Amino acid sequence: MSCSPPACGTRARSNPSLDLVVRGDGSVPLVEDAIGPKEEFKELAKIFKDWRMIALFPMFFSSNYCK
């Protein structure tokens, strides 16, 4: 499925209301509110406190800067 250039990356205009979205089982999906920048940075800090994320940094460096 392709999209025309003005519509690519934008919301579908054929369905302006989220109330019209219904799953196959009849339930309506809930849309969560966006979190603010402060909460976003807190969650990012939680991710980088995990040792597995820190262990990936050598691979990030080597894939970008080493030949």
Backbone as a ProteinNet text record, in pm:
[ID]
protein_1_A
[PRIMARY]
MSCSPPACGTRARSNPSLDLVVRGDGSVPLVEDAIGPKEEFKELAKIFKDWRMIALFPMFFSSNYCK
[TERTIARY]
84.9	0	89	65.8	143.4	52.4	114.6	35.6	83.6	-4.4	33.1	118.8	208.4	301.9	237.7	125.2	70.9	18.4	-21	-81	19.4	139.4	238.1	279.2	278.4	321.1	217.8	99.3	-5.7	-117.7	-205	-318.8	-412.8	-477	-573.5	-691.2	-726.6	-834.8	-971.1	-971.2	-1099.5	-1169.4	-1097.1	-1154.2	-1117.9	-1190.2	-1151.5	-1176.5	-1263.9	-1298.2	-1247.3	-1181.7	-1133.8	-1247.7	-1365.7	-1480.8	-1524.4	-1483.8	-1523	-1433.9	-1325.5	-1235	-1288.5	-1315.3	-1367.2	-1287.7	-1240.5	-1166.9	-1261.2	-1203.8	-1283	-1373.4	-1332.2	-1414.6	-1518.5	-1525.2	-1626.5	-1580.3	-1459.2	-1411.7	-1352.9	-1354.5	-1300.9	-1163.9	-1058.1	-925.3	-918.1	-842.6	-823.3	-696	-702.5	-586.2	-532.9	-407	-346.4	-300.7	-303.2	-252.7	-100.6	-47	98.3	158.6	278	345.2	427.6	455.4	531.3	680.5	756.8	902.3	968.2	917.7	976.4	961.9	843.7	820.7	900.5	914.6	991.6	1137.4	1197.8	1336.8	1351.7	1250.2	1255.2	1256.5	1173.3	1167.8	1297.4	1355.7	1483.2	1594	1592.5	1690.8	1674.7	1552	1528.3	1588	1574.3	1627.7	1779.4	1844.7	1990.3	2049.6	1968.6	2018.8	2031.7	1969.8	1977.1	2115	2180.5	2316.2	2321.8	2213	2213.5	2219.2	2157.8	2164.1	2305.1	2367.4	2504.3	2600	2572.4	2658	2650.2	2550	2537.7	2622.5	2667.4	2742.4	2867.9	2948.7	3063.6	3023.3	2911.3	2864.8	2815.9	2748.9	2706.2	2827.8	2929.5	3049.9	3121.2	3138.7	3213.9	3139.3	3007.3	2933.7	2937.4	2959.1	2959.4	3097.7	3197.7	3326.7	3443.6	3429.1	3539.3	3518.4	3628.6	3618.7	3632.5
-117.5	0	123.3	212.9	335.9	453.9	564.6	683.7	798.3	891.3	1007.2	1099.4	1178.1	1260.7	1353.4	1419.5	1505.6	1428.7	1302.8	1227.3	1141.4	1123.5	1038.1	1097.3	1015	1058.9	1140.6	1154.2	1228.4	1133.1	1178.7	1095.9	1079	964.7	939.7	1034.9	1099.2	1196.9	1133.7	1008.2	943.7	905.3	904.8	867.9	975.3	1088.3	1198.5	1173.3	1081.6	1060.2	925.2	923.4	797.2	712	771	692.8	592.3	612.2	522.4	399.2	396.2	282.3	174.8	57.9	-54.2	-177.9	-251.7	-375.1	-483.4	-592.6	-704.1	-765.2	-758.6	-815.3	-716.8	-596.8	-498.8	-397.3	-411.1	-316.6	-192.4	-81.1	44.8	66.9	92.7	114.4	245.7	245.8	366.3	436	565.6	644	712.1	683.8	742.5	884	967.8	1103.1	1099.8	1193.7	1202.9	1250.6	1198.4	1242.6	1366.6	1443.5	1566.7	1541.6	1645	1629.9	1580.3	1624.4	1582.9	1431.9	1380.7	1237	1159.1	1217.1	1151.9	1135.1	1237.6	1228.1	1130.8	1122.9	1025.3	883.2	856.6	723.5	691.7	791.3	772.3	739	806	777.5	635.1	587.8	450.1	350.1	379.6	289.8	282	397.9	399.1	352	330.2	272	120.7	61.8	-83.1	-119.8	-216.8	-254.5	-304.2	-363.6	-415	-302.3	-190.1	-75.1	-17	-9	41.7	-53.1	-183	-281.4	-268.1	-205.5	-187.4	-72.5	18.9	135.5	101	0.9	-33.2	-74.7	-144	-183.5	-62.6	31.8	153.4	228.7	240.5	311.9	241.1	111.9	37.8	33.4	31.3	24.8	158.7	268	400	452.3	420.7	486.1	394.3	266.5	175.6	115.7	91.2	33.7	-113.5
0	0	0	-91.5	-97.6	-67.3	-34.1	-4	-91.5	-115.9	-194.5	-108.8	-167.9	-89.9	12.4	-13.3	91.9	212.8	192.1	301.9	377	323.9	389.6	523.9	627.4	758.8	834.4	782	850.9	887.5	971.7	1008.8	891.9	887.7	781.6	797.7	692	698.8	676.4	634.7	610.2	740.4	852.7	981.1	1083.1	1085.3	1173.7	1320.9	1355.5	1495.5	1542.8	1658.4	1713.2	1766.6	1783.4	1829.1	1723.6	1601	1493.8	1484.7	1561.9	1558.9	1652	1595.9	1673.5	1636	1735.3	1710.5	1661.7	1615.3	1565.6	1670.5	1799.4	1905.7	1958.3	1898.7	1937.3	2039.8	2092.9	2193	2125.4	2197.5	2147.4	2211.1	2131.9	2189.8	2266.7	2375.8	2455.2	2410.6	2394.9	2355.8	2480.4	2513.6	2632.3	2603.1	2704.6	2690.5	2678.6	2606.6	2592.9	2724	2755	2876.9	2846.2	2947.3	2930.8	2924.5	2897.3	2886.6	3015.4	3130.1	3257.6	3277.1	3251.7	3264.6	3160.4	3041.4	2935.2	2976.9	3036	3080.6	3196.7	3283.9	3393.2	3339	3239.7	3179.9	3105.5	3039.9	2971.6	3072.3	3186.9	3291.6	3343.8	3355	3399.4	3301.3	3172.3	3070.6	3080.5	3095.9	3097.8	3229.7	3332	3456.6	3445.9	3346.2	3326.6	3272.1	3329.5	3290.4	3147.6	3099	2962.2	2859.3	2891.2	2801	2799.4	2915.3	2923.2	2850.7	2857	2789.4	2637.4	2584	2439.5	2385.9	2471	2423.8	2345	2384.7	2299.7	2158.7	2146.2	2013.6	1934.3	1999.9	1931.2	1877.8	1960.3	1920.4	1805.2	1818.8	1716.3	1583.1	1586.1	1458.9	1386	1457.8	1393.4	1362.9	1444	1432.3	1398.1	1408.8	1379.1	1240.5	1171.9	1036.4	1036.9
[MASK]
+++++++++++++++++++++++++++++++++++++++++++++++++++++++++++++++++++

